[in-house]
């Protein structure tokens, strides 16, 4: 029983990382006042890019870099429409979901989908005897490098957001953009950068699915994780460590449903597949009325300073 629990927790950690990357990036964007519901499309597009480039180059690191650049590109598209042009953030994000899904499917069939390929991937980090420590070994020291980067990113954001001038400026842009603008901050530039960063992190999340978890690309493989990432931002109270814990909770539920399929083979597997999403939906309903997000989240902003200068 102990081995089952240890394996379940270790699997839960791995399954949470793709969501954690996307959620941490989305948290930064929402802190600045912009919601990106297009994470699903960005992750799927970046997953394809990482697989394709990793196969062509023979290096998972180059595949990861390409995925990040793909995420930056789609994040910049969302920022252009929702911030620069003032389009509705929800509509722009949903367009990204369709765009990312279409580009990934078309690109996959045009490139590596025509024949079986072996995708280079990130192997487990060798910690030597640390991996053999009872209980902690498999849970803490049994993962690839991308898992540790995600956890380090959460702690880095925990330090940067409330303690640095950039972090405070981002939070001001999301809480009271008019006051931030009056104080001399370039609100829309801050928001643009935050959304592009969120796109890059969604790209990391998509790449992790291919290069660190599944070791293959399958059309539609993101399977709602982009939307779960948005929910995890709410669960975590827009706090980096809270968001990370929320993602790990979903990862644990996902690992549990995989085990339940083997324990109860007579039950249709679709019932267990929906389990983590039902948990996420129920938790979202519980937390939605108790969570207070950035005051200006989803609201476009136009600086008045340039009009004052003209006068």
C-alpha positions in Angstrom: 0.0 0.0 0.0 2.9 2.3 0.8 4.4 1.8 -2.6 1.1 2.5 -4.3 0.8 5.8 -2.4 4.4 6.9 -3.1 3.9 6.0 -6.8 0.6 7.9 -6.9 2.2 11.1 -5.4 5.2 10.9 -7.7 3.0 10.5 -10.8 0.8 13.3 -9.5 3.8 15.7 -9.4 4.8 14.8 -13.0 1.2 15.2 -14.3 0.9 18.6 -12.7 3.9 20.2 -14.3 2.5 21.0 -17.8 -0.5 22.8 -16.0 1.9 24.5 -13.6 3.9 26.2 -16.3 0.8 27.5 -18.0 -0.9 28.5 -14.7 2.1 30.4 -13.4 2.4 32.4 -16.7 -1.3 33.1 -16.7 -1.1 34.3 -13.1 1.4 36.9 -14.1 -0.8 38.0 -17.0 -3.9 38.2 -14.8 -2.0 40.1 -12.1 -1.3 42.7 -14.8 -5.0 42.8 -15.7 -5.2 40.5 -18.8 -6.9 37.1 -19.0 -5.8 34.7 -21.7 -8.3 31.9 -22.2 -6.3 30.8 -25.3 -3.8 28.8 -23.2 -5.2 25.5 -24.6 -4.4 26.5 -28.2 -0.9 27.9 -27.3 0.0 24.6 -25.4 -1.2 22.4 -28.3 0.7 24.5 -30.9 3.8 24.5 -28.8 3.6 20.8 -28.1 3.6 20.2 -31.9 6.5 22.6 -32.4 8.6 21.0 -29.7 8.0 17.5 -31.2 8.8 18.6 -34.7 11.9 20.6 -33.9 13.2 18.0 -31.5 12.9 15.3 -34.2 14.6 17.5 -36.8 17.4 18.8 -34.5 17.8 15.6 -32.4 17.9 17.8 -29.2 15.0 18.2 -26.7 16.5 21.5 -25.6 16.2 23.0 -29.1 12.7 21.6 -29.2 11.9 23.3 -25.9 13.3 26.6 -27.2 11.2 26.4 -30.3 8.1 25.7 -28.2 8.8 28.7 -26.0 9.2 30.9 -29.2 5.9 29.5 -30.5 4.2 30.4 -27.2 5.7 33.9 -27.4 4.4 34.3 -30.9 0.8 33.4 -30.0 1.0 35.3 -26.8 2.0 38.4 -28.7 -0.9 37.9 -31.1 -3.3 37.8 -28.1 -1.6 40.9 -26.6 -1.8 42.8 -29.9 -5.5 42.2 -30.3 -6.6 42.5 -26.6 -4.3 45.2 -25.4 -3.1 47.3 -28.4 -6.3 47.1 -30.5 -8.6 46.8 -27.5 -10.5 43.7 -28.6 -12.4 41.6 -26.1 -10.0 39.4 -24.2 -12.3 36.4 -24.1 -13.0 36.4 -27.8 -9.3 36.9 -28.7 -8.4 34.0 -26.4 -11.0 31.7 -27.8 -9.7 32.5 -31.3 -6.3 31.3 -30.2 -7.7 28.0 -29.0 -9.1 27.4 -32.5 -5.9 28.7 -34.2 -3.5 26.7 -32.1 -5.5 23.5 -32.6 -5.7 24.0 -36.4 -2.1 24.9 -36.8 -0.9 21.9 -34.7 -3.1 19.4 -36.5 -2.2 20.7 -40.0 1.5 21.0 -39.1 1.7 17.6 -37.6 0.2 15.9 -40.7 2.4 17.9 -43.0 5.7 17.1 -41.1 6.2 14.2 -38.7 2.7 12.7 -38.8 3.3 10.9 -42.1 5.6 8.2 -40.6 6.5 6.9 -37.1 9.2 9.0 -35.4 11.2 8.8 -32.2 11.1 12.1 -30.3 14.1 13.0 -28.2 13.0 13.7 -24.6 14.3 14.7 -21.2 15.5 11.9 -19.0 15.3 11.6 -15.3 18.0 13.6 -13.5 20.6 11.3 -11.9 20.8 12.2 -8.2 22.7 9.1 -7.3 22.0 7.6 -3.9 19.4 10.4 -3.2 17.0 8.6 -5.5 17.1 5.5 -3.3 15.9 7.4 -0.1 12.7 5.7 1.2 9.5 7.6 0.4 11.3 10.9 -0.6 13.5 9.4 -3.2 10.8 8.6 -5.9 8.7 11.7 -5.0 11.5 14.4 -4.8 14.4 12.9 -6.8 12.7 10.9 -9.5 11.9 13.5 -12.2 13.4 15.2 -15.2 14.9 18.7 -15.2 11.7 20.5 -16.4 9.9 19.5 -13.2 12.5 21.2 -11.0 12.5 24.3 -13.3 8.8 24.6 -12.8 9.0 24.4 -9.1 11.9 26.9 -9.0 9.9 29.2 -11.2 7.1 29.3 -8.7 9.4 30.2 -5.9 11.1 32.8 -8.1 7.8 34.5 -8.8 6.9 34.2 -5.1 10.0 36.4 -4.5 9.7 38.8 -7.5 6.0 39.7 -7.5 5.7 41.4 -4.1 9.3 42.4 -3.6 10.6 44.0 -6.8 9.8 47.1 -8.7 8.8 45.1 -11.8 6.5 42.8 -9.7 4.8 45.8 -8.0 4.4 47.6 -11.3 2.7 44.6 -12.8 0.3 44.3 -9.8 -0.4 48.0 -10.0 -1.3 47.6 -13.7 -3.9 45.0 -12.8 -5.3 46.7 -9.7 -5.5 50.3 -10.6 -4.2 51.1 -14.1 -5.3 54.7 -14.0 -3.2 55.4 -10.9 -0.3 53.4 -12.3 -0.5 55.5 -15.5 -0.6 58.7 -13.5 2.5 57.6 -11.6 4.4 57.3 -14.9 4.1 53.6 -15.5 3.5 52.4 -19.1 0.5 50.2 -18.2 -0.1 48.7 -21.6 3.6 47.9 -22.1 3.6 46.1 -18.8 0.5 44.2 -19.8 1.9 43.3 -23.2 5.1 41.9 -21.6 3.1 39.9 -19.0 0.9 38.3 -21.7 3.9 37.4 -23.8 5.6 35.9 -20.7 2.4 33.9 -20.1 2.5 32.7 -23.7 6.1 31.5 -23.3 5.2 29.6 -20.1 2.2 28.0 -21.9 4.7 27.0 -24.5 6.8 25.4 -21.8 3.8 23.5 -20.6 3.0 22.2 -24.0 6.6 21.2 -24.6 6.7 19.3 -21.3 3.8 17.1 -22.4 5.8 15.9 -25.3 9.4 16.1 -24.1 9.0 15.3 -20.4 5.8 13.2 -20.0 4.3 11.4 -23.0 7.4 11.4 -25.3 5.1 11.6 -28.3 2.7 14.0 -30.0 -0.9 13.2 -30.4 -3.5 15.6 -31.8 -5.6 17.1 -29.0 -3.2 15.8 -26.4 -3.6 18.9 -24.2 -7.1 17.7 -23.4 -8.4 20.8 -21.5 -5.2 21.4 -19.4 -5.1 25.0 -20.6 -8.5 25.7 -19.1 -7.6 23.8 -15.9 -4.6 26.1 -15.7 -6.9 29.1 -15.6 -8.9 27.5 -12.9 -5.8 26.7 -10.9 -4.9 30.5 -10.9 -8.3 31.1 -9.1 -7.8 28.1 -6.8 -4.4 29.4 -5.8 -5.6 32.9 -5.1 -3.2 34.5 -7.7 -0.3 33.5 -5.4 2.6 31.6 -7.1 2.9 28.9 -4.4 -0.9 28.6 -4.1 -1.1 28.1 -7.9 1.6 25.4 -7.8 -0.2 23.5 -5.1 -3.5 23.8 -7.0 -1.8 22.3 -10.0 -0.4 19.5 -8.0 -3.8 18.8 -6.6 -5.2 18.3 -10.1 -2.1 16.2 -11.1 -2.8 14.0 -8.1 -6.5 13.6 -9.2 -5.3 12.8 -12.7 -2.9 10.1 -11.4 -5.6 8.7 -9.3 -8.0 8.3 -12.2 -5.3 6.4 -14.1 -4.9 4.0 -11.2 -8.6 3.6 -10.9 -8.9 2.4 -14.5 -6.6 -0.5 -13.6 -8.3 -1.3 -10.3 -11.8 -1.3 -11.8 -11.5 -2.6 -15.4 -15.2 -3.3 -15.6 -16.1 0.4 -15.3 -16.0 2.4 -18.5 -12.7 4.3 -18.5 -14.5 7.5 -19.6 -16.0 7.7 -16.1 -12.6 7.9 -14.5 -11.1 10.2 -17.2 -13.7 12.8 -16.2 -12.9 12.5 -12.5 -10.2 15.2 -12.3 -12.3 17.6 -14.3 -15.3 17.1 -12.1 -13.0 17.8 -9.1 -11.7 20.9 -10.7 -15.2 22.1 -11.5 -16.5 21.5 -8.0 -13.5 23.2 -6.5 -13.9 26.2 -8.8 -17.5 26.6 -7.8 -16.4 26.5 -4.1 -13.6 29.0 -4.6 -15.2 31.3 -7.1 -17.2 33.2 -4.6 -14.3 33.3 -2.1 -11.5 34.5 -4.4 -10.9 38.1 -5.2 -8.8 38.7 -8.3 -7.1 41.8 -9.6 -9.6 44.7 -9.6 -9.0 45.6 -13.3 -8.8 42.1 -14.6 -10.3 41.9 -18.1 -10.7 45.7 -18.4 -9.0 47.4 -21.4 -7.0 50.5 -20.6 -6.2 53.7 -22.6 -3.6 56.1 -21.3 -4.7 59.7 -21.0 -1.2 61.1 -20.8 -0.7 61.5 -24.5 -3.9 63.5 -24.8 -2.8 65.7 -21.9 0.5 66.3 -23.7 -1.3 67.3 -26.9 -3.2 70.0 -25.1 
